[in-house]
Amino acid sequence: MAKKLNYNLAQFTWSAGTAAQLPKPGRPEIAFVGRSNVGKSSIMNKLFNRKNLVKVSAKPGKTININFFDVQGVDFVDLPGYGYARVSGAEQERWVKLMADYFEMERNLRLVVALVDIRHDMQPLDENMVDYLLKLEHPFCIAFTKADKLAKSKQAAQAKALARQFTLPSNVPYVITSAANGSGMDELKGIIEASLK
């Protein structure tokens, strides 16, 4: 039976700027990853029913460390956004190394929520991330974000088209979400909780 979580109890617990600073593995982890401007912080705040527990910025690239949030013994992990952020090449390299170290070490990773902007066709950086997760055989789902900016009649067709472009295996679920109006949040919670069985 899936574990029901009270997301309102979310608390920030840890921030790591290097692999050595990551907390010891053991607790179940749900990781969130996506482009710098995909609305990752907004989606996480909507899940937690909070305004700004996860820092939101008008400037892409605000998340420069790996941040951990506890929800009843489950760690929700906010990974640095990739692409577009206006930071130095050295800083971008640090982020890439930090994310690779996280994904490739032994952790109790139950699910990766890969966030993709529903308004655009498949972007190379998103394709690379999906291919990387498939290669590492991490369980993941795709959350298509910013659905409120598309007409309701177009959302399902666009999500299906993107799923085809990514050539997602049938066991990889996807969900259409909006941090603005909360659509898809219950479905996303269901996918998260099913991964904690």
Secondary structure, DSSP 4 states (H G I P E B T S, - for coil): -PPP--GGG-EEEEEESSGGGSPPS-S-EEEEEEBTTS-HHHHHHHHHT-SSSS---SSTT---SEEEEEETTEEEEEPPPBSS----HHHHHHHHHHHHHHHHS---EEEEEEEEETTSPPPHHHHHHHHHHHHHT--EEEEEE-GGGS-HHHHHHHHHHHHHHTT--TTS-EEE--TTT-TTHHHHHHHHHHTT-
